[in-house]
Structure formats: structure tokens, C-alpha cells
Amino acid sequence: MNRAVSILLQLESADSVAKDALAMRCGVAARTISTDVAQLNNSLGTAASIRFSDGRYRLLIVDADAYRRVRDRLTIVQESFNDPQWRAAYILARLLHSLRPVRIEDLALDMRLGRTSVVADIAQVRMLLAPYGVRIEGRTRVGLTLAGPELGIRLAILDHAYAAAYRGYPLGGELQGAVEQVLEEHGLTAANREVMRDWLTVVLDRYLNNQPLGTLPAFYADLADSPAHDLARALTAAVEPLLNERLPDEEVLFLALPAAGMRMTGSEGPGGTWRSAELAGALVERILDRVANEMDVRLATAELVREFTQHVTFLVNRLRYSLHLATDAQPGRLEEEYPLAHRMATIAAEEIQQETGLVVEAGELSLLTTYFQVFLVDYAARQQHEMSVTIVSGHGPATARLVRSHLATLLPAGTRYTIVPDCAPGDLDASDLVVTTPGARVSTNRPTLELSELFDRQAVTRRLNALRIPTLGPLAPAAAGSLLVSLIDENRFVRLPTDAGYPEATQLLIDALRKAGLVGEGFEAAIAAREARATMQLDDRLAFPHATDPTLVTPVCALGVVPRADSEAGIRVVFLMAVPQKVAYDDTVLIRVYDEIIRLGGNAAAVAKISRLTSYEQFFYFMENLQSNPTT
């Protein structure tokens, strides 16, 4: 049973309990009991209160239901000893706070584990501490202690054991109020405020308990007079009068460390500029140039570039000072959900690592993916023009109005709708989309769709996608069907020789399109120049060669498949795309194709099966089934 719950149960079963008796029963010093009770009172809030009088503790319960909920929550901490990470955190916290060596037998008793399990957990904690230069020292019969630099001990606790070591640590109302005021003035988010409170708690606890930092590594001096240092100085200036203590400069600089990875009010924060800002600006330019070179997409507006530059500034700070973001609770989900943005984020991570020599960890990669998805959504929104839809009614306006209400749930906001009778429809060629109700007859060169009052949302979305009518943003949802299918036909599904490599496959597809008169003579040279900039082979199985053909007004595509056995190496699927000049078409089509191909590349089994298909019809039905069953 954990100590907090043990204290509560003992106080529940007696009118009062002496402090020394509680300390003896819990196997800790009386000072530790005082700290535990203060933390408990903080956790109990208004539900109950533990009062100390004449050397004895008494439990006063105000709200029985609320008290039980708090006690149950504290009890859950005990159950978390099933989690190896929590056990490691608990061991580290015990070693941190103990005034004497901690025996393995005591840890085993606390966690209700066998001695062998605790020894294995301690071995894991040793590995966890090694990167911080911290060791666990001691002898089996005497007990274990933490040894190593104070900086390493603090960073290890903050990264791996803060909740176990400082859950409910009492800062006190006046102190906490002063801290909150400073954090609010500096415009920190709720999450960042919590981080700063955690670091301040560690600073105060360790320094006031005679565990000062001492000399910091030389590169920490780069934080001096930065916006982060300004925040740290403001915090310490607020708390020092309440403590009657002056914190050393090293402690203040240590408190600046977490703020180096945070945004504050304004583009820079008060009192200075970041030394990493100039590096970040150059990095962002290189990142966006490489994305444009490799993917033919120039994404960001000036406003988003400024935003992204700020993000990279703080990212570089976090990498430099070994500040870790919280681990993604569902690793891989962002990559699966936003594959194109993840690929762009990977390019960014490679550029950052090349420039700084620092590895971009998984949490940072997830955040980069989020930024690039924002870029993609913004880019698509800027490309969309106000659509014009004409609904031609053959049975009166009621049906047409119902069709319009259905379409409004699928088409972009701002779409203009016009309802006309089929007897006098007017000039339909000025519309982006013509929709007819059953029985209406029209003649137009514009994309046409027939809809009735009965509305199958998924089917209509697929049909709109096949007509290349924008629906829900830059990336077609699964319900919209395959854009690849809609961009080719039976004449542009090409079975290639079994020994074809990527260059040969690409050349054969170019020849097929040129022979059909679908691309200009300069397209082959454009593909070669594009490939020279950056290869368009996405992996050893899949390629997406694409280039601009100024003779076109709409994209032209072809799909080549190289039949191979599952165990056979080599290219399997090549999707060739010729696009008009960017001013001549909606180039979000390129983004959507990229997205679908990258998604497809994540399904090795599907790529292998596509390579063995023999007709466009087979490809059509395979992709149709793949949308509803990705394991097809």
C-alpha cells in the first residue's frame, strides 16, 4: 500500500494519531510525514483536511463522497506498480527523497513485489540514469543511494519521475499565486505553465534542502539574457521575497532551461532575441526549398513561414538542451493519418539533423507532421476558387432545393448554387458543375452529375471525386474513392516487362503517352530534369515520376505495373503524371495524388498485388475494395 493511502487509513480508524507513531508505522522520518500530510491536504482540497495539534494528526471529513473519490484516486497509484515505468519512477523518487540508503527489501515491501523483480527494476533504472551521468551506488545489506551531478539528477527526475517524486508537492497559496501571475504575464499556455511549475518545484525543493546545482556546463551561458532567462528571472524575483532566500544565478539559469523550448507572448518574448532564430530562418528556407524540389509543392504563405520559423527556433533549443516532448500516446497514428505531411516532416528532420548534428526524436517529428498538415490545408484553401453549381430541375424546384441542401454538405463553403428549369437552362458552360434531377435533359461540356432526392453521401462523394470536383479539402477521404483510378483509363493501364527497372518503366510509360498524343515532345526532358533534382522513386517498390508539360490544360497520367512474386525485389508500380503549368490548373490534384500514393506505399501487400493485375478493370475493383478493407 502506498504511504499516502496508509496515512489516510490510519487516520480513518482512530480519532488521532501521533506524528512519531505514523512515521514509525510508515518507516520514514517524521519530517517526511509532514511533507506527506501537506501533499495530502493539497490533494484533498475542500473534501477533507488533516489537522495537526499537540503532536497528533486528526482527519476532518467535510464531503464524504468527494473524500472517497480522492482516496480512490490515490489508491490507483498503488495499482500502477503493474507498470514497469511507474515502478522505475517510484524507485527513483524514493532514492531522491530518502535521507538514508534505501534497502531493496523496503522497496519490495512498498511495491508488493519479490526481491528478484525489484533487482531487475533497479537494473532498468541504472540504464535510465546512465545518459544523465547519474549512478545508483550502495551495498545490498546497507542500501542504495543516488550519486552523480546534481544537474543530471534533476533532469532525470523531471524526465522520468516527477509525478512519483513531487505529486501534490505543496508550494503554498501565496507562492503559487505569485508564480501564476508571472506565467500569465508571459503568455504561457496551460501546458507550459505546468512545466514551469514542475521545474520551479524541483529547484525550490532541491536548493532549500541543501542540494544546490553548482557550476553549469559552459553552453548554458547561451541562455543568458534570452527571453527564457527573462522569464526565469521574473519567476525568481516573485518568489524570493516570500522565501526570504536569494536563489543563486545557476539556479535561475537552470529555471530558464524549460522556457527555451516554449513560446511566450509575442514573436520573440520579452527582453531579447533567440540566438537560434537566425539558424532557424536559414533552416526553414532550406526545408521548404527541399520540399519544393522533391515534391514540386511550394506550400507556405509568409505568415505561416514566420510561424514555422518560430517553431523551428524552439525545436532547435529543445534539441540543444535535451528537452523532451511528451511521447506520442499513439505512435504512428499521425503518419498513418497524414502520410504526405509526415513525409515532408521527415525531410525537415533530415535537414535539421544535418545542420545541427542532433537527432529529431519521435515527439518532435509528430509536431513537425502537424505543422506540415496545416500547411497543406492552408495551401488547398488558397487554391480553391468560388465554385458555381447549376442544378437543372425536370420536376419543379422542390426536388432541386433538396438536392442543393445535400450538396451543401459536401462541397466547399462559398459554393454558389443556381436552380434552373430544364426547358430554359441558359448557358451551362459557365458553371463548374452541372447537376441534373431525374428526367432533366441538358447539353453541356461541363462535368455533369445526376442526383435525386434520395442521397447516398458516400456514392456522391466518390462520383464528385471521379469528376475531380473538390469536396473536403486537399486530401481525399477514404469515402471519396481512389483518385488514381479516376485519373487513368483502360488505355493508360500498362503492363510492363518483368525485368523492367524504374528508369525503363518510366521511359515506357512516357513513350505510351507520347504515342497516344497525350503529352508534348518536351515532357521526356522535363522528367529527366526533375529526376536529376531529386529521385521520384519513393521506395524500392513504388515510384511517382511527375513533371510539368506546358502543352496540357489538364493532368495526364498512366499507371505501369511490373509483375513480380512476393519474394522478388525490384520496382512494382510506377504512376506517371504530366501536369499543366500551375496557373492553368488546380495543383491540389498533385497533392492528393501524392497523398494516395504514399498511403499505398505503406501497404506492401497491396503494392505487390497491384503489380500482378492485368487490366484497368481489375485495378478499379481492387482499389474500390482497398478503400473499405485496407488489408485486401
ChimeraX attribute file (.defattr): number of C-alpha atoms within 10 A of each C-alpha:
attribute: neighborCount
match mode: 1-to-1
recipient: residues
	/A:1	14
	/A:2	16
	/A:3	18
	/A:4	19
	/A:5	19
	/A:6	15
	/A:7	22
	/A:8	16
	/A:9	13
	/A:10	15
	/A:11	19
	/A:12	15
	/A:13	10
	/A:14	11
	/A:15	12
	/A:16	18
	/A:17	19
	/A:18	16
	/A:19	19
	/A:20	16
	/A:21	12
	/A:22	20
	/A:23	17
	/A:24	13
	/A:25	12
	/A:26	18
	/A:27	13
	/A:28	16
	/A:29	16
	/A:30	16
	/A:31	11
	/A:32	16
	/A:33	21
	/A:34	15
	/A:35	13
	/A:36	19
	/A:37	20
	/A:38	20
	/A:39	18
	/A:40	25
	/A:41	18
	/A:42	18
	/A:43	21
	/A:44	20
	/A:45	12
	/A:46	13
	/A:47	18
	/A:48	21
	/A:49	20
	/A:50	17
	/A:51	14
	/A:52	16
	/A:53	10
	/A:54	7
	/A:55	10
	/A:56	15
	/A:57	21
	/A:58	18
	/A:59	21
	/A:60	14
	/A:61	17
	/A:62	12
	/A:63	11
	/A:64	11
	/A:65	11
	/A:66	16
	/A:67	19
	/A:68	15
	/A:69	13
	/A:70	17
	/A:71	18
	/A:72	12
	/A:73	13
	/A:74	17
	/A:75	17
	/A:76	12
	/A:77	16
	/A:78	19
	/A:79	13
	/A:80	13
	/A:81	18
	/A:82	12
	/A:83	10
	/A:84	12
	/A:85	15
	/A:86	19
	/A:87	23
	/A:88	23
	/A:89	24
	/A:90	22
	/A:91	22
	/A:92	27
	/A:93	19
	/A:94	19
	/A:95	21
	/A:96	19
	/A:97	17
	/A:98	15
	/A:99	12
	/A:100	13
	/A:101	17
	/A:102	23
	/A:103	17
	/A:104	22
	/A:105	16
	/A:106	14
	/A:107	19
	/A:108	16
	/A:109	13
	/A:110	17
	/A:111	19
	/A:112	15
	/A:113	14
	/A:114	13
	/A:115	15
	/A:116	11
	/A:117	12
	/A:118	22
	/A:119	15
	/A:120	11
	/A:121	18
	/A:122	19
	/A:123	13
	/A:124	15
	/A:125	20
	/A:126	18
	/A:127	13
	/A:128	16
	/A:129	21
	/A:130	14
	/A:131	11
	/A:132	17
	/A:133	14
	/A:134	21
	/A:135	20
	/A:136	17
	/A:137	14
	/A:138	15
	/A:139	12
	/A:140	11
	/A:141	11
	/A:142	12
	/A:143	16
	/A:144	19
	/A:145	21
	/A:146	22
	/A:147	16
	/A:148	15
	/A:149	16
	/A:150	20
	/A:151	18
	/A:152	19
	/A:153	20
	/A:154	21
	/A:155	18
	/A:156	21
	/A:157	20
	/A:158	19
	/A:159	14
	/A:160	20
	/A:161	24
	/A:162	21
	/A:163	17
	/A:164	19
	/A:165	21
	/A:166	18
	/A:167	15
	/A:168	17
	/A:169	20
	/A:170	19
	/A:171	18
	/A:172	10
	/A:173	9
	/A:174	10
	/A:175	16
	/A:176	13
	/A:177	13
	/A:178	16
	/A:179	22
	/A:180	17
	/A:181	12
	/A:182	19
	/A:183	22
	/A:184	14
	/A:185	12
	/A:186	20
	/A:187	15
	/A:188	19
	/A:189	15
	/A:190	10
	/A:191	8
	/A:192	18
	/A:193	19
	/A:194	14
	/A:195	16
	/A:196	24
	/A:197	18
	/A:198	18
	/A:199	21
	/A:200	23
	/A:201	17
	/A:202	21
	/A:203	21
	/A:204	17
	/A:205	17
	/A:206	17
	/A:207	15
	/A:208	13
	/A:209	10
	/A:210	8
	/A:211	12
	/A:212	18
	/A:213	20
	/A:214	13
	/A:215	12
	/A:216	15
	/A:217	8
	/A:218	7
	/A:219	9
	/A:220	15
	/A:221	12
	/A:222	13
	/A:223	20
	/A:224	14
	/A:225	17
	/A:226	22
	/A:227	24
	/A:228	29
	/A:229	24
	/A:230	21
	/A:231	26
	/A:232	25
	/A:233	19
	/A:234	17
	/A:235	23
	/A:236	21
	/A:237	17
	/A:238	17
	/A:239	21
	/A:240	13
	/A:241	11
	/A:242	11
	/A:243	12
	/A:244	8
	/A:245	11
	/A:246	12
	/A:247	19
	/A:248	13
	/A:249	13
	/A:250	16
	/A:251	22
	/A:252	22
	/A:253	21
	/A:254	21
	/A:255	24
	/A:256	27
	/A:257	22
	/A:258	21
	/A:259	28
	/A:260	25
	/A:261	25
	/A:262	23
	/A:263	21
	/A:264	22
	/A:265	13
	/A:266	9
	/A:267	11
	/A:268	16
	/A:269	19
	/A:270	16
	/A:271	12
	/A:272	14
	/A:273	15
	/A:274	21
	/A:275	13
	/A:276	17
	/A:277	19
	/A:278	12
	/A:279	17
	/A:280	23
	/A:281	18
	/A:282	12
	/A:283	20
	/A:284	22
	/A:285	12
	/A:286	15
	/A:287	20
	/A:288	19
	/A:289	16
	/A:290	20
	/A:291	18
	/A:292	14
	/A:293	16
	/A:294	17
	/A:295	21
	/A:296	17
	/A:297	18
	/A:298	15
	/A:299	19
	/A:300	18
	/A:301	13
	/A:302	8
	/A:303	9
	/A:304	15
	/A:305	17
	/A:306	15
	/A:307	14
	/A:308	19
	/A:309	21
	/A:310	21
	/A:311	21
	/A:312	24
	/A:313	24
	/A:314	20
	/A:315	24
	/A:316	23
	/A:317	24
	/A:318	21
	/A:319	19
	/A:320	18
	/A:321	14
	/A:322	14
	/A:323	19
	/A:324	17
	/A:325	15
	/A:326	10
	/A:327	12
	/A:328	14
	/A:329	8
	/A:330	7
	/A:331	12
	/A:332	12
	/A:333	12
	/A:334	18
	/A:335	19
	/A:336	13
	/A:337	11
	/A:338	18
	/A:339	23
	/A:340	26
	/A:341	23
	/A:342	25
	/A:343	17
	/A:344	23
	/A:345	25
	/A:346	17
	/A:347	16
	/A:348	25
	/A:349	20
	/A:350	16
	/A:351	17
	/A:352	23
	/A:353	14
	/A:354	11
	/A:355	12
	/A:356	14
	/A:357	12
	/A:358	15
	/A:359	14
	/A:360	20
	/A:361	13
	/A:362	16
	/A:363	16
	/A:364	22
	/A:365	18
	/A:366	21
	/A:367	18
	/A:368	24
	/A:369	24
	/A:370	18
	/A:371	19
	/A:372	22
	/A:373	21
	/A:374	16
	/A:375	20
	/A:376	23
	/A:377	15
	/A:378	17
	/A:379	21
	/A:380	22
	/A:381	14
	/A:382	11
	/A:383	13
	/A:384	15
	/A:385	11
	/A:386	12
	/A:387	17
	/A:388	15
	/A:389	22
	/A:390	24
	/A:391	30
	/A:392	28
	/A:393	25
	/A:394	18
	/A:395	14
	/A:396	14
	/A:397	15
	/A:398	11
	/A:399	18
	/A:400	26
	/A:401	17
	/A:402	15
	/A:403	22
	/A:404	20
	/A:405	10
	/A:406	19
	/A:407	21
	/A:408	16
	/A:409	12
	/A:410	16
	/A:411	18
	/A:412	19
	/A:413	12
	/A:414	11
	/A:415	14
	/A:416	14
	/A:417	18
	/A:418	14
	/A:419	18
	/A:420	19
	/A:421	17
	/A:422	19
	/A:423	12
	/A:424	9
	/A:425	16
	/A:426	10
	/A:427	10
	/A:428	19
	/A:429	14
	/A:430	14
	/A:431	19
	/A:432	17
	/A:433	22
	/A:434	23
	/A:435	23
	/A:436	25
	/A:437	21
	/A:438	15
	/A:439	13
	/A:440	16
	/A:441	13
	/A:442	16
	/A:443	10
	/A:444	12
	/A:445	12
	/A:446	14
	/A:447	15
	/A:448	19
	/A:449	15
	/A:450	15
	/A:451	20
	/A:452	16
	/A:453	15
	/A:454	10
	/A:455	13
	/A:456	11
	/A:457	15
	/A:458	14
	/A:459	13
	/A:460	19
	/A:461	24
	/A:462	22
	/A:463	16
	/A:464	21
	/A:465	21
	/A:466	17
	/A:467	17
	/A:468	15
	/A:469	17
	/A:470	21
	/A:471	21
	/A:472	17
	/A:473	18
	/A:474	24
	/A:475	23
	/A:476	22
	/A:477	17
	/A:478	15
	/A:479	16
	/A:480	22
	/A:481	25
	/A:482	23
	/A:483	21
	/A:484	21
	/A:485	19
	/A:486	16
	/A:487	19
	/A:488	18
	/A:489	17
	/A:490	13
	/A:491	13
	/A:492	20
	/A:493	22
	/A:494	20
	/A:495	19
	/A:496	22
	/A:497	15
	/A:498	14
	/A:499	12
	/A:500	17
	/A:501	17
	/A:502	20
	/A:503	13
	/A:504	13
	/A:505	27
	/A:506	25
	/A:507	14
	/A:508	16
	/A:509	24
	/A:510	23
	/A:511	14
	/A:512	17
	/A:513	20
	/A:514	16
	/A:515	10
	/A:516	11
	/A:517	10
	/A:518	16
	/A:519	23
	/A:520	14
	/A:521	13
	/A:522	13
	/A:523	21
	/A:524	19
	/A:525	11
	/A:526	16
	/A:527	22
	/A:528	16
	/A:529	12
	/A:530	20
	/A:531	18
	/A:532	10
	/A:533	11
	/A:534	12
	/A:535	16
	/A:536	19
	/A:537	16
	/A:538	14
	/A:539	13
	/A:540	14
	/A:541	20
	/A:542	25
	/A:543	24
	/A:544	22
	/A:545	21
	/A:546	24
	/A:547	23
	/A:548	19
	/A:549	23
	/A:550	16
	/A:551	16
	/A:552	17
	/A:553	14
	/A:554	15
	/A:555	20
	/A:556	19
	/A:557	23
	/A:558	23
	/A:559	27
	/A:560	23
	/A:561	27
	/A:562	26
	/A:563	24
	/A:564	19
	/A:565	12
	/A:566	12
	/A:567	7
	/A:568	10
	/A:569	10
	/A:570	18
	/A:571	26
	/A:572	28
	/A:573	28
	/A:574	28
	/A:575	22
	/A:576	23
	/A:577	23
	/A:578	28
	/A:579	25
	/A:580	19
	/A:581	18
	/A:582	12
	/A:583	8
	/A:584	12
	/A:585	15
	/A:586	20
	/A:587	22
	/A:588	23
	/A:589	20
	/A:590	18
	/A:591	21
	/A:592	21
	/A:593	22
	/A:594	18
	/A:595	20
	/A:596	19
	/A:597	24
	/A:598	22
	/A:599	16
	/A:600	18
	/A:601	20
	/A:602	13
	/A:603	13
	/A:604	14
	/A:605	14
	/A:606	17
	/A:607	20
	/A:608	23
	/A:609	19
	/A:610	22
	/A:611	25
	/A:612	18
	/A:613	17
	/A:614	14
	/A:615	16
	/A:616	18
	/A:617	13
	/A:618	13
	/A:619	22
	/A:620	19
	/A:621	11
	/A:622	17
	/A:623	21
	/A:624	17
	/A:625	14
	/A:626	17
	/A:627	16
	/A:628	12
	/A:629	9
	/A:630	12
	/A:631	11
	/A:632	13
